[in-house]
């Protein structure tokens, strides 16, 4: 049973990224990279963008600025 499709997609993308890294020895996949049907390059781009946004929000909160 899938509780959250977002969580399921995250786990699938993360597993594909790990397999990509194990095979290629790095996690610098080009944007058009796919691994066993999963678009690893797009997943990594989106994950990095989300991490940057979360860091920006945390910084703004620490400074007392509106988010």
Residue pairs with C-beta under 8 A, 6 or more apart in sequence:
2 8
12 38
13 38
13 40
13 43
13 47
14 43
16 35
16 36
16 38
16 40
16 43
17 27
17 29
17 35
17 40
17 43
17 44
17 47
19 35
19 36
20 27
20 29
20 33
20 35
20 40
21 27
23 35
27 44
29 35
29 40
29 41
29 44
30 41
31 41
31 42
31 45
32 41
33 39
33 40
33 41
34 40
34 41
57 67
60 66
60 67
61 67
